[in-house]
Amino acid sequence: MLAYIREMFVYDDWANQRSLRSLTEMEHPPERARKVMAHIVAAQLLWLSRLKRETQLAPVWPEFGLADCARQINTLRRAWEDYLGELTNAGLDAAIEYTNSKRETYRDG
């Protein structure tokens, strides 16, 4: 299962890079598309911080420009590689506790 998860994150990085490239190649990318791209990046940052039990740094709907998204995607790639490189099969079964943006506490697992 762990190998499959690692493989899916390689695909996710490819998809993020491709989506971002399609926006940066446009002369006037749609504002809504930029906002959704920023949200995707921020959501991935959010879930990584939850898994690592760190404080959430970015809002769920940040005002990232496309250059910001590119930097964050590169940061995400390295951070996910580090996290997944250290993750064990036993770690997959660990419960995740977090507080969402509405200050509601959840426990998954």
C-alpha positions in Angstrom: 0.0 0.0 0.0 2.8 2.4 0.9 4.4 2.0 -2.6 1.1 2.7 -4.2 0.6 5.9 -2.1 4.1 7.1 -3.1 3.3 6.4 -6.8 0.1 8.4 -6.5 2.0 11.4 -5.1 4.4 11.3 -8.1 1.3 11.4 -10.3 -0.1 14.2 -8.2 3.0 16.3 -8.6 3.0 15.7 -12.4 -0.7 16.8 -12.5 0.0 19.9 -10.5 2.9 20.8 -12.7 0.9 20.2 -15.9 -2.1 22.2 -14.6 0.1 25.1 -13.6 1.9 25.0 -17.0 -1.4 25.2 -18.8 -2.3 28.3 -16.9 1.1 30.0 -17.3 1.1 29.4 -21.0 -2.1 31.4 -21.4 -1.9 35.1 -22.2 -4.8 35.8 -19.8 -5.5 32.8 -17.6 -9.0 32.9 -16.0 -9.0 34.3 -12.5 -11.2 31.4 -11.3 -8.6 28.9 -12.6 -5.8 30.7 -10.7 -7.9 30.7 -7.5 -8.6 27.0 -7.9 -4.9 26.2 -8.5 -4.0 28.2 -5.4 -6.7 26.3 -3.4 -5.4 22.9 -4.6 -1.8 23.8 -3.5 -3.0 25.2 -0.2 -5.2 22.1 0.5 -2.2 19.9 -0.1 -0.1 22.0 2.2 -2.8 21.8 4.8 -3.1 18.0 4.7 0.7 17.6 4.9 0.8 19.9 8.0 -2.0 17.8 9.6 -0.2 14.6 8.9 3.0 16.0 10.3 1.1 17.5 13.3 2.3 21.0 12.4 0.5 24.3 12.5 -1.4 25.2 9.4 0.4 28.1 7.8 -1.6 28.9 4.6 -5.3 29.7 4.5 -7.5 27.2 2.5 -8.2 29.9 -0.2 -4.9 31.8 -0.4 -4.2 34.7 -2.7 -1.3 32.9 -4.4 -0.3 34.1 -7.9 0.9 31.6 -10.4 4.5 32.2 -9.5 3.6 31.6 -5.8 1.9 28.3 -6.9 5.0 27.2 -8.7 7.2 27.8 -5.7 4.7 26.1 -3.4 4.4 23.1 -5.7 8.2 22.6 -5.6 8.1 22.9 -1.8 5.3 20.4 -1.7 7.2 17.9 -3.9 10.2 17.9 -1.6 8.1 17.9 1.6 5.9 15.0 0.4 9.0 13.0 -0.7 10.5 13.5 2.7 7.3 12.6 4.6 6.5 9.6 2.4 10.2 8.5 2.5 10.0 8.2 6.3 6.5 6.8 6.5 6.1 3.1 7.4 3.2 0.8 6.9 2.5 1.0 10.6 2.3 4.8 10.2 -0.5 4.4 7.7 -2.7 3.1 10.5 -2.0 6.0 12.9 -5.0 8.2 13.7 -4.9 11.8 12.6 -6.3 14.5 14.9 -6.7 18.0 13.5 -8.7 21.2 13.9 -10.2 22.6 10.7 -10.5 26.3 9.7 -13.8 26.5 11.6 -12.0 25.4 14.8 -13.8 22.0 14.8 -11.7 19.1 16.0 -11.6 15.8 14.1 -10.0 12.4 14.5 -9.6 10.2 11.4 -8.4 6.7 11.7 
